[in-house]
Structures are given as structure tokens and as C-alpha cells.
Amino acid sequence: MNQPINLEVFFVSDRTGITTEALGRSLLTQFNKGDCRYTVLPYIDTEKKLSALIQQIQTVKNDNRQIIVFSTLSDQTHRQRLINEDFFVLDLFSTCLPPLQVAMKQHSSPAIGQTHGMGNQNQYLARMDAVNFTLNVDDGLRTRDYEDVDIILAGVSRSGKTPTCLYLAMQFGIRAANYPLVDEDLEKGRLPDALKPWKAKLYGLVIDPISLQKIRQSRMPDSRYASIEQCRKEIKLVGSLYKQENITVVESSNMSVEELATTLMQRAGLQRQF
């Protein structure tokens, strides 16, 4: 097996750096890494800022860490200057754009901030509208607004409902609502009245009791709410409720928010809205 290598990683962009970091971190998951330090350097859009960036990187060079720079600078002069430095630079645009230009039979038109800038204002406003909707109906609030919902997530407390809904809204423009199933609902063994009209859009999250207990313990240590007995009881009851009501179930225990949101998009047949 390859020996782990210590890394000093920089994500360089002339805008937010979100795309650069996402791509870079994804590529690095394929390698056996040791201790890694990550630095995001956004808004590198002038010669002065680029010079300061290069100096910053040069100051951390040493024999114990491999420097890796992921870059999505749009300006050709800035890109070339960075590439010419004596540390490793992976220029994602130079790597990916040439074959795309061949496939599309046209030249690219470099521009700053196309992915996470305002871009098409109608698309941006649609995304913000989805976020506002999701915040307004968080945690079972304003169920009267469910007529405009794309998907509803139900589950016990701390099963991943709120972060997943926010990610769906922010990343995909999906109007997502979440509804907490509390002890009263679980003991009745049936769906709350507010959810019954929307069963076609309802998905039930489940999480293993041990994972749930760890999450709750970090928030309310040594409480009944965080006890393993309470967690096991709730998971057993919510599983029975889902089965009785024929609710589609998604396991959230070993999924990141990104994985969970993507799985729900597929299960529900939803499409990105922008």
C-alpha cells in the first residue's frame, strides 16, 4: 500500500472558491493522505492579490509536506504565472476545457464567477425562493404552505431532516419541508393529520440508534432524550409507523448530507430547478 503523504493544499479562485474546493477535495479522496492542511484563497482577481498568494504558498514550503494547488483562475495571464511557479499546480480549466472545446466544436468564453455568481438573475431568485420556503416550513411550521412543496422529510429528532432540506433548497432549488415525529405521534402509530394529504411527497428518514444517541448526547448530554433506550424506542416506533403507512424509507445513518439529498432527488424523481 502507498505510504500516506502529508499535504499543504490550496484552492485558488477568482470568485468564491466553492467549485475549486469541491473538485479538489473530491480528487484527493482517491489517495492515501496523512496530515493535511487546507486553505481556500478566493477572489484572486488582481496581480497584487496573486503576488501575495504566491508569497503565502512559498512561505509554507518544506520537506515534510507536498504542496498541491488547485486553481480555477479565469484570467490567462494569472493562470500562466501561477503554473510557472516551482510548486505543483493543477489548473482545472486548462485540464478540462480543451477536450470540451473539441466535443462542443467551439471555444470557451472565460468569465469570472459563472458558477456561484448571480449569473442568470431569474435562476438565482428561484434558488433563494426555495431557501426561504424551506426556512419558513422548517420543523413542522406552516403546514398550510405544503401545497407548494416538492418533498417532505419526516423523522425523529436529529435524524438529518433540517440540514438535508436546506441543502436541497440551496443546491438544487427544491422546496423541501421537514416534519418532526414526536413521542405523541409515535405512540399513536399513525401519521399526523397535517401530513396525510401529502403522503405522495413524504419520505421517512431512519437512523440507527447508536448514531442517533451520539448526536443527541453532543447536544443534550446525559438526558433522557439522549439515552440509548429512548433512541431505540423511537427508532422502533417510527419504523413501525412507516411500514403501516407505506412510507418510502431512506436510511441516513452512514450518509453525508450531500449523499442523502442526492438519494432523495433520485427516489422522488426531482430535477434541479436552475
URJOKA-V247170 format. One line per field, one symbol per residue. ss: DSSP state (@ for helix, = for strand, . for the rest). phi: phi as a letter, one per 20 degrees, with the letter a starting at -180 (. if undefined). Layout:
ss->???
phi->???
//
This chain:
ss->....========.....@@@@@@@@@@@....=========.....@@@@@@@@@@@@@..=..=======....@@@@@@@@....====@@@@@@@@@@@@@................@@@@@@@@@@@@@@@@.@@@..@@@@@@..=====.....@@@@@@@@@@@@...=====..@@@@@@....@@@@..@@@=====..@@@@@@@@@@@........@@@@@@@@@@@@@@@@@@..====.....@@@@@@@@@@@@......
phi->.fffdfcddcddbecfnffgfffffffffecedefcddceceleccfffffffffffffdfbfeceecdeccfefffffffffffecfcdeffffefgfffffelbefdgbfmfedeflfffffffffffffgfffdfmnflffeffdeebcddrfgmeofffffffgffecmeeddccfeeggffffmbfggfegfdgfdecdecbfgfffffffffdcglefgefffffffffffffffgffelefdcedgddfgfffffffgffemecgeb
//
